[in-house]
Amino acid sequence: MRIAILYTLLFCVSFNIYAQKMVGINTTNPQKTLDINGDLLIRDKLYVKNGLNSSLGEATLVAGLANVFTKKITKKSVVFFSYKKPNFGTLEPFVLIVREEDIVDGVSFIIRSELAYPEPFNLVNENDNSILKWWIVEPEN
């Protein structure tokens, strides 16, 4: 009898999840396919399957600049970087940035490797020919 009750309960729960197609953790009213109210810890890797015009990609800096074409970019976007193959060509401190004026909504953006000092701070690190991975995140309104 207990097994029948357990199977019935599992069926109801799985049917409810399938019917809603939304799962909530620490929330009874999920707003997206997976809605987590709390911290998320990923111990190994996060895989994001992407398709045409993805918000993930790779770029190679040429003399400190890379022009990236993607329909996913807007002036509200946040772009994250990681080095796949660093080739700084210098030991000077530098930063990777995307300036607002270098974004063409829905078309492209430019990644810049700029020297952190001396002033002016917008000097391109022309020795940087690194290969980067980039990830665009679009904040909600």
C-alpha positions in Angstrom: 0.0 0.0 0.0 2.8 2.4 0.9 4.5 1.8 -2.5 1.2 2.6 -4.3 0.9 5.9 -2.4 4.5 6.7 -3.2 4.1 6.1 -6.9 0.9 8.1 -6.9 2.6 11.0 -5.2 5.6 10.9 -7.6 3.2 10.8 -10.6 1.3 13.8 -9.3 4.5 15.8 -8.7 6.1 14.9 -12.0 2.8 15.6 -13.9 2.6 19.0 -12.1 6.2 19.9 -13.2 5.6 18.7 -16.7 2.3 20.6 -17.0 3.8 23.9 -15.7 7.2 23.5 -17.4 8.6 25.7 -14.6 10.5 24.7 -11.5 11.0 26.8 -8.5 13.5 26.3 -5.7 12.6 28.3 -2.5 9.7 29.8 -4.4 6.1 28.7 -5.0 5.6 31.0 -8.0 8.5 30.4 -10.5 8.7 33.2 -13.1 11.1 31.4 -15.5 11.8 27.7 -16.5 14.2 27.5 -13.5 13.6 30.1 -10.8 16.0 29.9 -7.8 15.4 32.1 -4.8 18.8 31.9 -3.1 22.4 31.2 -3.9 23.6 28.9 -6.6 26.8 26.9 -6.3 28.3 25.3 -9.3 31.3 23.1 -8.3 32.6 22.3 -11.8 31.5 23.8 -15.1 28.4 25.6 -16.4 27.5 24.6 -19.9 25.3 26.9 -21.9 23.9 25.5 -25.2 23.8 28.3 -27.7 22.6 28.6 -31.2 22.7 31.1 -34.1 23.7 34.6 -33.0 24.7 33.4 -29.6 25.7 35.5 -26.6 28.9 33.4 -26.1 31.9 33.5 -28.3 35.6 33.8 -28.8 37.7 36.7 -30.2 41.3 37.3 -30.9 42.8 40.7 -30.0 44.9 42.2 -32.8 47.1 45.0 -31.5 44.8 45.3 -28.5 41.5 45.4 -30.3 38.8 42.9 -31.4 35.7 43.6 -33.4 32.9 41.1 -32.5 29.7 40.8 -34.6 26.6 39.5 -32.8 22.9 40.4 -32.8 22.8 39.9 -29.0 24.6 43.1 -28.0 22.9 46.3 -26.8 24.1 49.3 -24.9 22.5 47.7 -21.8 24.5 44.5 -22.1 27.2 43.4 -19.6 30.1 41.6 -21.2 32.3 39.2 -19.3 35.8 38.0 -20.5 38.2 35.2 -19.7 41.5 34.4 -21.4 41.7 31.3 -23.4 45.3 31.9 -24.6 46.9 35.0 -23.0 49.5 36.8 -25.1 49.8 40.2 -23.5 53.2 41.1 -24.9 53.8 43.4 -21.9 53.9 43.2 -18.2 52.1 46.6 -17.8 48.8 46.5 -15.9 45.9 46.7 -18.3 42.1 46.3 -18.4 39.7 44.7 -20.9 36.7 46.9 -21.6 33.9 47.5 -24.0 33.1 51.2 -24.3 29.5 52.3 -24.8 30.5 54.2 -28.0 31.9 51.0 -29.4 28.6 49.2 -29.3 26.3 49.1 -32.3 23.0 47.7 -31.0 22.2 44.3 -32.6 25.3 44.5 -34.8 28.7 44.5 -33.1 31.0 45.7 -30.3 34.7 46.3 -29.8 36.8 44.7 -27.0 39.8 46.9 -26.0 42.9 46.0 -24.0 43.9 49.3 -22.4 46.8 50.1 -20.2 45.7 50.9 -16.7 48.3 53.6 -16.4 50.0 56.1 -17.2 47.4 58.7 -18.0 45.6 59.0 -20.3 44.0 55.7 -19.3 42.5 55.0 -22.7 45.8 54.0 -24.4 45.3 50.7 -26.3 47.8 48.0 -25.3 49.0 47.3 -28.9 51.1 44.4 -27.7 48.1 42.4 -26.6 47.2 39.6 -29.1 45.4 37.3 -26.7 42.5 34.9 -27.5 39.5 35.7 -25.3 36.2 34.1 -24.6 33.3 36.5 -24.1 29.8 36.2 -22.6 27.0 38.8 -23.0 24.5 39.1 -20.3 21.4 41.2 -20.8 20.1 42.6 -17.5 16.3 42.7 -17.0 14.6 46.0 -17.1 
